[in-house]
Amino acid sequence: MARNKRAIPEINAGSMADIAFLLLIFFLVTTTMDVDKGINRKLPPYDDELVEDPPPIKKRNIFEVLVNSNDALLVEEEYLDISRLREEAKKFLNNNGDGTCDYCDGGYRDPKSSDNPDKAVISLQNDRGTSYSMYLKVQNELAAALNELRDELAVRMYGKEFAKLDKDQKKEIRKRYPQKISEAEQLKLGG
């Protein structure tokens, strides 16, 4: 008896690689990637000459902003609504307590507040439980206070807004209203 050996038919897999490649391309093209969001801040360059301890800062030249885990603001040891933070920061920066600021428009001359914009430092400290949205709101209000002061000075000095100034003019305005925001590490502030 002769055995009839039949060949087992093979599946043509030559096009399988092509199909897999086309599917891979399709999913790569149609998939969206989540982009991490953050705060755009340009950090100052590292300077070897500044390794020594900075000079002491008078308590009155520090504007303390604390945010607890309930997103409540404590500004200069008083509770404050976020809607008033910008105005309070502007008052602090533009105080002209020592009378040396000739460009401080309407300096308040409060002896308990900052000497002048060059010496003023804003200290921001958050609780570990502070929401990210509140953190961003506080950052935005503090940056907006500084930007408004810069805009007002730019209009008085050059007749146009800060954003429309040339590089040297912007540098002059930044020199008069420097951005000095100190962020301490997060603590458990309560709330």
VENJOMO-V125748 format. One line per field, one symbol per residue. psi: psi as a letter, one per 20 degrees, with the letter a starting at -180 (. if undefined). A space follows every 50 residues. Layout:
BEGIN
psi=???
END
This chain:
BEGIN
psi=pppooppppqpojhihhgggghgggghhhipqppppqapopoqqqpohij hrpqqqpqhijpopoppaijkqpoplkqpqqhiiggghhggghkglhiji oiioolphkpiiaqgrhhipppoppqqhjpqhhgghgggggghhgghggg gghggggijrqghjqrghghhgghhhmqonoporqqrnia.
END
